[in-house]
Amino acid sequence: MNEKNLAVCQKCGTEIQSFSAMRKWCIECREIIRLQQARERKQRKKNSKKSK
């Protein structure tokens, strides 16, 4: 019954050991995506202030 759940990273395709079926990305890709999303949020915030 000691079964390991393996998921596959949707960005790079490496296998990731996870107990969650919702896990989409490995740690490295998650960090990259987190930084990209932060940059996008910052840019949107900057653009919304300009339009006012």
N, CA, C and O atoms as CSV, one atom per row, in Angstrom:
chain,resi,resn,atom,element,x,y,z
A,1,MET,N,N,0.817,-1.201,0.000
A,1,MET,CA,C,0.000,0.000,0.000
A,1,MET,C,C,0.858,1.260,0.000
A,1,MET,O,O,0.323,2.367,-0.058
A,2,ASN,N,N,2.165,1.111,0.063
A,2,ASN,CA,C,3.061,2.263,0.073
A,2,ASN,C,C,3.341,2.701,-1.363
A,2,ASN,O,O,4.466,2.570,-1.845
A,3,GLU,N,N,2.329,3.217,-2.042
A,3,GLU,CA,C,2.433,3.587,-3.446
A,3,GLU,C,C,2.799,5.065,-3.564
A,3,GLU,O,O,2.207,5.920,-2.905
A,4,LYS,N,N,3.783,5.348,-4.413
A,4,LYS,CA,C,4.183,6.735,-4.634
A,4,LYS,C,C,3.389,7.293,-5.808
A,4,LYS,O,O,3.304,6.669,-6.865
A,5,ASN,N,N,2.817,8.455,-5.616
A,5,ASN,CA,C,2.087,9.109,-6.694
A,5,ASN,C,C,3.060,9.976,-7.472
A,5,ASN,O,O,3.708,10.854,-6.902
A,6,LEU,N,N,3.166,9.734,-8.775
A,6,LEU,CA,C,4.035,10.538,-9.608
A,6,LEU,C,C,3.190,11.376,-10.550
A,6,LEU,O,O,2.283,10.870,-11.212
A,7,ALA,N,N,3.493,12.638,-10.599
A,7,ALA,CA,C,2.850,13.546,-11.535
A,7,ALA,C,C,3.925,14.010,-12.504
A,7,ALA,O,O,5.115,13.844,-12.235
A,8,VAL,N,N,3.524,14.584,-13.617
A,8,VAL,CA,C,4.472,15.071,-14.611
A,8,VAL,C,C,4.310,16.581,-14.719
A,8,VAL,O,O,3.196,17.092,-14.832
A,9,CYS,N,N,5.432,17.283,-14.684
A,9,CYS,CA,C,5.432,18.738,-14.816
A,9,CYS,C,C,4.895,19.104,-16.197
A,9,CYS,O,O,5.341,18.556,-17.205
A,10,GLN,N,N,3.938,20.030,-16.245
A,10,GLN,CA,C,3.334,20.424,-17.514
A,10,GLN,C,C,4.243,21.332,-18.330
A,10,GLN,O,O,4.019,21.517,-19.526
A,11,LYS,N,N,5.265,21.898,-17.699
A,11,LYS,CA,C,6.158,22.807,-18.417
A,11,LYS,C,C,7.374,22.084,-18.984
A,11,LYS,O,O,7.694,22.253,-20.160
A,12,CYS,N,N,8.062,21.275,-18.163
A,12,CYS,CA,C,9.298,20.636,-18.632
A,12,CYS,C,C,9.185,19.123,-18.789
A,12,CYS,O,O,10.047,18.504,-19.413
A,13,GLY,N,N,8.133,18.517,-18.231
A,13,GLY,CA,C,7.906,17.092,-18.428
A,13,GLY,C,C,8.599,16.163,-17.448
A,13,GLY,O,O,8.530,14.944,-17.611
A,14,THR,N,N,9.264,16.701,-16.434
A,14,THR,CA,C,9.927,15.838,-15.457
A,14,THR,C,C,8.894,15.253,-14.497
A,14,THR,O,O,7.849,15.854,-14.248
A,15,GLU,N,N,9.200,14.083,-13.970
A,15,GLU,CA,C,8.298,13.459,-13.007
A,15,GLU,C,C,8.498,14.112,-11.647
A,15,GLU,O,O,9.629,14.331,-11.212
A,16,ILE,N,N,7.402,14.417,-10.986
A,16,ILE,CA,C,7.471,15.001,-9.651
A,16,ILE,C,C,6.688,14.110,-8.699
A,16,ILE,O,O,5.570,13.688,-8.993
A,17,GLN,N,N,7.292,13.838,-7.563
A,17,GLN,CA,C,6.618,13.032,-6.552
A,17,GLN,C,C,5.688,13.949,-5.777
A,17,GLN,O,O,6.125,14.918,-5.158
A,18,SER,N,N,4.417,13.636,-5.818
A,18,SER,CA,C,3.445,14.503,-5.179
A,18,SER,C,C,2.276,13.684,-4.660
A,18,SER,O,O,1.878,12.690,-5.268
A,19,PHE,N,N,1.740,14.108,-3.542
A,19,PHE,CA,C,0.551,13.460,-3.002
A,19,PHE,C,C,-0.703,14.148,-3.525
A,19,PHE,O,O,-1.817,13.680,-3.290
A,20,SER,N,N,-0.522,15.257,-4.233
A,20,SER,CA,C,-1.648,16.017,-4.761
A,20,SER,C,C,-1.779,15.789,-6.261
A,20,SER,O,O,-0.808,15.933,-7.004
A,21,ALA,N,N,-2.958,15.439,-6.695
A,21,ALA,CA,C,-3.199,15.257,-8.128
A,21,ALA,C,C,-3.264,16.604,-8.842
A,21,ALA,O,O,-3.210,16.660,-10.071
A,22,MET,N,N,-3.379,17.686,-8.077
A,22,MET,CA,C,-3.482,19.018,-8.666
A,22,MET,C,C,-2.123,19.648,-8.963
A,22,MET,O,O,-2.060,20.718,-9.568
A,23,ARG,N,N,-1.048,19.005,-8.551
A,23,ARG,CA,C,0.292,19.555,-8.769
A,23,ARG,C,C,0.576,19.604,-10.269
A,23,ARG,O,O,0.473,18.582,-10.947
A,24,LYS,N,N,0.931,20.771,-10.792
A,24,LYS,CA,C,1.144,20.932,-12.227
A,24,LYS,C,C,2.608,21.095,-12.604
A,24,LYS,O,O,3.014,20.674,-13.687
A,25,TRP,N,N,3.415,21.703,-11.723
A,25,TRP,CA,C,4.775,22.052,-12.084
A,25,TRP,C,C,5.779,21.567,-11.051
A,25,TRP,O,O,5.450,21.416,-9.875
A,26,CYS,N,N,7.008,21.325,-11.500
A,26,CYS,CA,C,8.089,20.975,-10.582
A,26,CYS,C,C,8.539,22.249,-9.855
A,26,CYS,O,O,8.087,23.345,-10.188
A,27,ILE,N,N,9.399,22.110,-8.897
A,27,ILE,CA,C,9.825,23.247,-8.071
A,27,ILE,C,C,10.508,24.326,-8.911
A,27,ILE,O,O,10.251,25.515,-8.726
A,28,GLU,N,N,11.379,23.909,-9.835
A,28,GLU,CA,C,12.104,24.882,-10.657
A,28,GLU,C,C,11.147,25.677,-11.540
A,28,GLU,O,O,11.238,26.902,-11.614
A,29,CYS,N,N,10.230,24.980,-12.208
A,29,CYS,CA,C,9.272,25.659,-13.083
A,29,CYS,C,C,8.318,26.533,-12.279
A,29,CYS,O,O,7.919,27.604,-12.735
A,30,ARG,N,N,7.953,26.079,-11.084
A,30,ARG,CA,C,7.060,26.851,-10.229
A,30,ARG,C,C,7.685,28.194,-9.877
A,30,ARG,O,O,6.999,29.216,-9.859
A,31,GLU,N,N,8.987,28.194,-9.599
A,31,GLU,CA,C,9.698,29.432,-9.264
A,31,GLU,C,C,9.696,30.389,-10.462
A,31,GLU,O,O,9.456,31.586,-10.304
A,32,ILE,N,N,9.965,29.856,-11.658
A,32,ILE,CA,C,9.979,30.669,-12.879
A,32,ILE,C,C,8.597,31.271,-13.130
A,32,ILE,O,O,8.474,32.460,-13.423
A,33,ILE,N,N,7.569,30.447,-13.015
A,33,ILE,CA,C,6.197,30.904,-13.253
A,33,ILE,C,C,5.788,31.944,-12.222
A,33,ILE,O,O,5.119,32.922,-12.558
A,34,ARG,N,N,6.185,31.743,-10.969
A,34,ARG,CA,C,5.862,32.698,-9.905
A,34,ARG,C,C,6.460,34.072,-10.208
A,34,ARG,O,O,5.800,35.094,-10.022
A,35,LEU,N,N,7.711,34.094,-10.677
A,35,LEU,CA,C,8.365,35.360,-11.004
A,35,LEU,C,C,7.714,36.027,-12.216
A,35,LEU,O,O,7.547,37.247,-12.239
A,36,GLN,N,N,7.346,35.229,-13.224
A,36,GLN,CA,C,6.675,35.781,-14.404
A,36,GLN,C,C,5.341,36.414,-14.022
A,36,GLN,O,O,5.016,37.512,-14.473
A,37,GLN,N,N,4.577,35.720,-13.193
A,37,GLN,CA,C,3.275,36.237,-12.783
A,37,GLN,C,C,3.422,37.504,-11.946
A,37,GLN,O,O,2.600,38.414,-12.051
A,38,ALA,N,N,4.457,37.570,-11.122
A,38,ALA,CA,C,4.700,38.774,-10.317
A,38,ALA,C,C,5.023,39.959,-11.222
A,38,ALA,O,O,4.542,41.068,-10.993
A,39,ARG,N,N,5.845,39.722,-12.258
A,39,ARG,CA,C,6.168,40.786,-13.211
A,39,ARG,C,C,4.917,41.270,-13.935
A,39,ARG,O,O,4.721,42.471,-14.117
A,40,GLU,N,N,4.068,40.321,-14.348
A,40,GLU,CA,C,2.831,40.682,-15.047
A,40,GLU,C,C,1.900,41.487,-14.148
A,40,GLU,O,O,1.293,42.458,-14.600
A,41,ARG,N,N,1.779,41.094,-12.874
A,41,ARG,CA,C,0.935,41.841,-11.934
A,41,ARG,C,C,1.457,43.260,-11.749
A,41,ARG,O,O,0.683,44.217,-11.715
A,42,LYS,N,N,2.776,43.386,-11.631
A,42,LYS,CA,C,3.396,44.695,-11.442
A,42,LYS,C,C,3.141,45.583,-12.664
A,42,LYS,O,O,2.849,46.771,-12.524
A,43,GLN,N,N,3.254,45.000,-13.858
A,43,GLN,CA,C,3.039,45.752,-15.093
A,43,GLN,C,C,1.574,46.194,-15.214
A,43,GLN,O,O,1.295,47.328,-15.603
A,44,ARG,N,N,0.644,45.295,-14.881
A,44,ARG,CA,C,-0.781,45.651,-14.936
A,44,ARG,C,C,-1.101,46.777,-13.960
A,44,ARG,O,O,-1.864,47.690,-14.276
A,45,LYS,N,N,-0.508,46.700,-12.770
A,45,LYS,CA,C,-0.734,47.731,-11.757
A,45,LYS,C,C,-0.194,49.071,-12.254
A,45,LYS,O,O,-0.832,50.109,-12.076
A,46,LYS,N,N,0.978,49.042,-12.876
A,46,LYS,CA,C,1.599,50.249,-13.407
A,46,LYS,C,C,0.737,50.847,-14.523
A,46,LYS,O,O,0.549,52.062,-14.590
A,47,ASN,N,N,0.217,49.981,-15.398
A,47,ASN,CA,C,-0.612,50.443,-16.508
A,47,ASN,C,C,-1.946,51.000,-16.032
A,47,ASN,O,O,-2.455,51.959,-16.613
A,48,SER,N,N,-2.515,50.422,-14.994
A,48,SER,CA,C,-3.805,50.909,-14.495
A,48,SER,C,C,-3.654,52.285,-13.853
A,48,SER,O,O,-4.584,53.090,-13.904
A,49,LYS,N,N,-2.510,52.567,-13.255
A,49,LYS,CA,C,-2.274,53.890,-12.665
A,49,LYS,C,C,-2.106,54.943,-13.759
A,49,LYS,O,O,-2.520,56.088,-13.581
A,50,LYS,N,N,-1.499,54.565,-14.898
A,50,LYS,CA,C,-1.306,55.505,-16.001
A,50,LYS,C,C,-2.632,55.899,-16.637
A,50,LYS,O,O,-2.804,57.048,-17.044
A,51,SER,N,N,-3.566,54.968,-16.727
A,51,SER,CA,C,-4.834,55.232,-17.407
A,51,SER,C,C,-5.774,56.115,-16.590
A,51,SER,O,O,-6.753,56.626,-17.134
A,52,LYS,N,N,-5.505,56.306,-15.311
A,52,LYS,CA,C,-6.376,57.140,-14.463
A,52,LYS,C,C,-6.080,58.602,-14.638
A,52,LYS,O,O,-6.718,59.441,-14.002
